């Protein structure tokens, strides 16, 4: 397994995430994670959390001269409907997943740690409505070294969030923890 070295900013982004949680006043649990096990499937196996309680935050980018971005939150047991739902929500004709570099530049977060908490204020956040039905949810903590367990109510308290039916599509291949097209 490849060792992942995080940038120096991981402590800063984690502090911003914790501050955002504190400001919302909801109970939460900070879960320290070995960065080598930050990806969903490895995290769930290593730390014995059910994959159906994990929500992945995926940054999408429009293609073309005028770049636009959004953050999408879907259950790890689903795949993001980037070609239909996200494209329609963003009002663009061409769309893809943001690259690791774009994600880092935009959010200050590495893939495997991206969280809906502490994102830039002007970034649209779309959350699949299935996430809201959970009794608790696990989301990234801003770095590959932390996850957060909390109530899905965080999405009702975050500015700029839109709850969307059908943002996540049931996976046909039953592969868990992946979000590719």
N, C-alpha and C positions, 0 to 999 in steps of 0.2 A: 504494500500500500504506500502511496506517495505521501510524504509529509508535507503539510501545508503550512507555510510561514505567512502569518498575517502582518499587514502593515502596522506601523506604530500607532495609527489612529484607532485601533480596535477598542482600547480603553476609553477613549473619548466618545465613540459612538455608543458603547455599552452604557456609559454614564448618561448620555442623552436619552436612551431608551428607558432606563430606570426612572429618570426624571419625568418622562412622558407618562409612565405608568403611575408614578406617585401623584402627578397632577390630576389624573383621572379618578383617583381614589378607589380603584377597584383592587380587590385582593389579587395577588399574583405570586408565582413561585419562580425564582431565578434558578435555572438548571445549568450548572457548569458542564461543558462538553469538550472532550478531546477533539480538536479541530479535524483530525483524521476521520472522525465519525460524525461529522456535521451533516452530511447528506442524509436525506430522509430515511432510506432503507437501513443504512448502517446505524443511524442514530436510534431508530426504533428497536433494532435487534440488540444493540449494545446496552441500551438503557431501559429496555423492557417497557416501552410505551407503545400503545396501539396505533397503527398507522392511520386508522380512521379518525383520529383526533388531531392529526397534524395538518396544518394549513400552510401551504407554500406561497410565498410572495414572489411573483415573477414580474420583472420589468419588461415592458414591450416598447418598441420603437417604430415609428412610422419610417417609411423609406421615402427618399426624395430630398429636395433642397430644404424644405421647412421641417426639420425634425421635431416630432412631438413624442412625448413619453407618457406612459401610465404604469401604475403598479396594480397587479391583479392578484387576488388572494383566492385560491381554490384548495379544496381538500386534496391531500396527497393521493387519495384513491381515485381521483378524477384527472382529466387532462383539460388544460385551458383551451377554450374554443377561440383561439386567436384569429382564425380565418373568417369567422362570422361575427360572433358576439363582440369581441374586442374591437375589431375593425369598425363595426357599426357604432359602438359607443364612442370611439375616438373620432369618427367621421373622416376616416382616411381610406384610400383605395389600396395601399400596399403597407404591409405591417410584418414585423418579425420580432423575435425575442431580442432584447438588447444584449449586446456582447458583454462579456465579463468586464472589459475596460469601460464601456459606456455605463454599466451598472455602478461600477466603483466611482467613476467621475460624477455621476448624477447623485448618488445616494451616500457615498462614503462607505459602502458595504460590499463585502465579497459574496459571490454566489455561495449558497449554503448557509448564509447568515442574514440574508435580506429580511427585513421585518417591515410591517406596515407602520410601525412606530418610528417617530423621528425622521420621517421623510420630508423632503422639501415641501413647503406649504402650498406651492402652486401645482404640485403633481396630483393628477386625478388618481383616486384609489377606487377600484372596483372589487367588490367582495361577493362571491357566490353565495346565494341565499342558504345553501345547505350548511355553510359554516355557522350560520346563526342558530341552527337547530341543535347544536352540540351543548352538552352540559359544561364542558371546558374545551379549550383549544390550546394547542402548542404552536407557537410561531417562532420565527427566528429572533435572535436577540441583538441583531446588528453586526455581529461578528460570528465567525465559525466556532467561537469558544463559549457561546451562550445560547440557550433557548429560553423561552418564557412560556409558562403555563398560566392561563388566565381565563376569564369569562369571555365569550364572544361579544359581550356587551361593549368591549373596547371599540368595536367597529361602529357602534352607535354614537360613541363619544369622540371619535376622531373627526377632525374637520375634513371636508372634501370627499368623504366616503359615499359611494353609491352602492346599495345592495342590489344585486342583479340575479334574476332567475335565469338559469341556463348558462352561466359563465363557465362553469365546469361541466364537462361531458363525462359520462360514465366510461371508464376504460374498457375496451373490448378485449384486450390481451391480458387483463388481470395483473399486469405488472404494477407494483405499488411503488409510490414515491418518485415516479418520474413524471415529467410534464411536457415532454416533447410533442411535436405536432402529430 
